[in-house]
Amino acid sequence: MRVLSLFSGIGGLDAGFEKAGFNIVWANDFDKYAVKTYAGQRGYPPLPPWFPSRDGAVKTPRWCG
């Protein structure tokens, strides 16, 4: 089963889901230290949250890592 991971932190819950047979297909977090730790433990970084602007362009907020 495919799972989304919102506010992933350092990926501990994601690791538990994968051990239980789930497939993490998308993960996100906005804390730069959590993102670095997640990337170091999981081998890939979670995606930052994004917000569409009024003109339709997708922008990552300044406070993302």
C-alpha positions in Angstrom: 0.0 0.0 0.0 1.3 3.5 -0.9 1.4 6.1 1.9 2.0 9.9 2.1 4.1 11.1 5.0 3.2 14.6 6.1 5.4 16.5 8.6 7.9 13.6 8.4 10.4 14.8 11.0 13.5 12.6 10.9 11.6 9.7 9.4 11.1 7.3 12.3 7.4 6.7 11.6 8.2 6.3 7.9 10.7 3.6 8.8 8.1 1.8 10.9 5.6 1.9 8.1 8.1 0.5 5.6 9.0 -2.3 8.0 5.2 -3.1 8.1 5.1 -3.4 4.3 4.0 0.1 3.3 5.6 2.1 0.5 6.3 5.8 1.3 5.7 7.6 -2.0 5.8 11.2 -0.8 7.2 12.8 2.3 7.5 16.4 3.4 8.9 18.6 6.2 9.9 22.2 6.6 12.4 22.0 9.4 15.9 22.2 7.9 17.5 20.1 10.6 14.9 17.4 10.3 15.3 17.4 6.5 19.1 16.9 6.8 18.6 14.1 9.3 15.9 12.4 7.2 18.1 12.6 4.1 21.0 11.1 6.0 19.0 8.2 7.4 16.7 7.5 4.4 19.1 8.3 1.5 16.8 10.9 0.0 15.4 14.2 1.3 11.7 14.8 2.0 10.1 17.4 -0.2 9.5 20.9 1.2 5.9 22.1 1.5 4.8 24.3 -1.4 2.1 26.8 -2.0 0.7 28.0 -5.4 0.9 31.7 -5.8 -1.9 33.8 -7.3 -0.4 33.6 -10.8 -0.3 29.8 -10.6 3.4 29.4 -10.1 4.5 27.0 -7.4 6.7 28.6 -4.8 8.6 27.2 -1.8 8.3 29.4 1.2 11.4 31.2 2.5 11.3 29.4 5.8 11.9 26.0 4.2 15.4 24.9 4.9 
